[in-house]
Amino acid sequence: MTGSNGSTAVSDQPALPKPEGLEGVVAASTALSHVFGEEGKLVYRGFDIHELAGKASFEEVAYLLWMGQLPTRGELADLLQRLGEQRPLPTQVIDVIRDLPATAAPMDALRTGVSALGASDAGQFDDVPDLDEAISLTAKFPGILAAFFRLRQGLEPVSPRSEHNTAQSYLYQLFGREPEEKHWRPSEVYLTLLADHGMNASTFTARVIASTGSDLCSAITGAVGALKGPLHGGAPSKVLDMLEDIGSAENVDRWLTEALDRGDRLMGFGHRVYKAEDPRAEILRGMAAEASTPDFFELSRRTEERALAMLQERKPDRRLYTNVEFYSAAVLSAVGLPGDMFTPTFAVSRVAGWTAHVLEQMSNNRLIRPQSEFVGPMDKKFVAIEQR
Amino acid sequence: MTGSNGSTAVSDQPALPKPEGLEGVVAASTALSHVFGEEGKLVYRGFDIHELAGKASFEEVAYLLWMGQLPTRGELADLLQRLGEQRPLPTQVIDVIRDLPATAAPMDALRTGVSALGASDAGQFDDVPDLDEAISLTAKFPGILAAFFRLRQGLEPVSPRSEHNTAQSYLYQLFGREPEEKHWRPSEVYLTLLADHGMNASTFTARVIASTGSDLCSAITGAVGALKGPLHGGAPSKVLDMLEDIGSAENVDRWLTEALDRGDRLMGFGHRVYKAEDPRAEILRGMAAEASTPDFFELSRRTEERALAMLQERKPDRRLYTNVEFYSAAVLSAVGLPGDMFTPTFAVSRVAGWTAHVLEQMSNNRLIRPQSEFVGPMDKKFVAIEQR
């Protein structure tokens, strides 16, 4: 910052070492889920994701993450009832969402709504995080997003119906009509697949915040902010942008060749941990085949096949595979969601995992407070401003 | 969760290993600040905190953290002008704060206000975090808190005056009258002392969120949530509670003896990193001597001396020293702040360091994504609900 030219460069920064980003460093132990990156395997509480996908409901998966085992019929009925009871939002939260401009990013609205929930006199989120709070927050996520989605279109929020499951309720509150099975079923599979994923950046954020003894809404507000980042959850709409830009299956080869020649990054491939196909991508591919139009699925499939072949040819050492974002785009657009609601919908699923991680952290808590390596100068002496 | 009895216990959790909380693990390199725990030394950008305390203004310290060097006279005047220009809050943010109940915790209101700022159409916080955003956010923190502080008393927020410095503006916006020098000077020293502190939990939270490519308000919203935790920044009001409960210097010995006999934790002593006196405690002791009433200072001093002696006697291996919270209580209550505004005032200072850390993270970014150790079961097979 020199003079009043509004320069935004940070000057006088010493050269920092290449950051490791805690890669490979074990930050916590967890019994919730694990990503076996080399094998392309995801496990929730002992269940390979293939054991659960399409068989377990989202509520069964949430119960599994929270409680460590699948619910009995009575336990599941009880959970569905409690979710239904907890869905309505406090008036204060709706008022806050109403104050936000229609141009706000839905993730900003979600983050603000969750924070406002923690500040509201619902009186539920002041104490040590517990299962009741996890259920309440998971129940309210769809409604916060749906309220913003409707208000930005000039529509009033829709009150939830207690007989809906989570996937049904989300679509009902978004669109204001009974969801068709061909829409809510793929949405539910999506919700089960994204519900947890080891020690990713947003989950880690939630655990760091919770480790200070802060409340559940603080932890989850932070997690929403982290998920927003394009290096974490904030990029699936870019897959849709890419597919829409390609336009049709016959354009795929030319479009991809030009993009790679320009050095552009192809969206929907590669992952920090997976060095094999993301198992969620495989399941979502099947969902996309069911839910998308034949043309859009053909476009997606062709793009995937050609992109993988070209990436293998051009970057053989990178081991780039289809990631979860690629077919998320097809599934979520097929059920009627615009691109800017993709990452928030990811959060509607992940809140189950985030809250389960916070409960696990609190069951055996220690403040997460790393060290830093100091690479700055030392022994500077203060000089009065007149002498500078 | 069994039946509908509202049980909140998390059952079927496997025994987790004792968490290390990343203690001693280097999570990032930084040139901003460092805590030399063994020596009881805190350095900002090469300056020992004793070089800066009482000499550098809060704005000089913020500039130092952001830019790596102390400002010239012209640069400081420019920064003060820009802070003055950036202080007024968007109407949407005030509306959001107005929607919160008067019973909300000020930290919840601050977290929600910062998040709402990121969602507002101020249009400033959508891009890659930069210095303009850091200045804007630092300028707005006092106003967000002051607005809530006044609204919860049924008073209207006060518009900031551009000629004030940060400490003056904060007190002016809180109390609606020109602050006396005997109040704003100790407040300013407090703000300089708390502005950064190595890789603490809230700073680390901000860097993890920023490392995903998310925006500055997301990162700082998360940091506010982390600072709220009693194991991090959320306990200084408990020192005040303790001192008020002791009541007078002659009660100190009896009160402390009874508390320690009961096994109670004394507030304001001990720190994860410092194994010597926190240098900030020493400086704040001097400020408290100036700002407090003689009686309250005597009570504080006597409590500190006797507590240190008793802790040394009872827990000789713990190396417990006075921490920054102890005299923060005396200084902040002397300037008229109630206990529940202590941690938020900490945030008014720390936002300078948080934003500087985010800028540093973005200057050399890599996603912070640790590993976890999986301690859960494996190879479970799905059983349909009818057979469970």
Interface residues (C-beta under 8 A of the other chain):
Chain A: M1 T2 G3 S4 G6 S7 T8 A9 V10 S11 D12 Q13 P14 L16 P17 K18 P19 E20 G21 L22 E23 G24 V25 V26 A27 A28 S29 T30 A31 L32 S33 H34 V43 R45 G46 F47 D48 E51 L52 K55 A56 E60 Y63 W66 M67 G68 Q69 L70 P71 T72 R73 G74 E75 L76 D78 L79 Q81 R82 Q92 D95 V96 D99 L100 P101 T103 A104 A105 D108 A109 R111 T112 S115 A116 G118 A119 S120 D121 D126 D130 L131 D132 G198 M199 N200 A201 S202 F204 T205 V208 I209 A210 S211 T212 G213 S214 D215 C217 S218 A219 T221 G222 A223 V224 G225 A226 L227 K228 G229 P230 L231 H232 G233 G234 R272 V273 L359 E360 S363 N364 N365 R366 L367 I368 R369 P370 Q371 S372 E373 F374 V375 G376 P377 M378 D379 K380 K381 F382 V383 A384 I385 E386 R388
Chain B: M1 T2 G3 S4 G6 S7 T8 A9 V10 S11 D12 Q13 P14 L16 P17 K18 P19 E20 G21 L22 E23 G24 V25 V26 A27 A28 S29 T30 A31 L32 S33 H34 V43 R45 G46 F47 D48 E51 L52 K55 A56 E60 Y63 W66 M67 G68 Q69 L70 P71 T72 R73 G74 E75 L76 D78 L79 Q81 R82 Q92 D95 V96 D99 L100 P101 T103 A104 A105 D108 A109 R111 T112 S115 A116 G118 A119 S120 D121 D126 D130 L131 D132 G198 M199 N200 A201 S202 F204 T205 V208 I209 A210 S211 T212 G213 S214 D215 C217 S218 A219 T221 G222 A223 V224 G225 A226 L227 K228 G229 P230 L231 H232 G233 G234 R272 V273 L359 E360 S363 N364 N365 R366 L367 I368 R369 P370 Q371 S372 E373 F374 V375 G376 P377 M378 D379 K380 K381 F382 V383 A384 I385 E386 R388
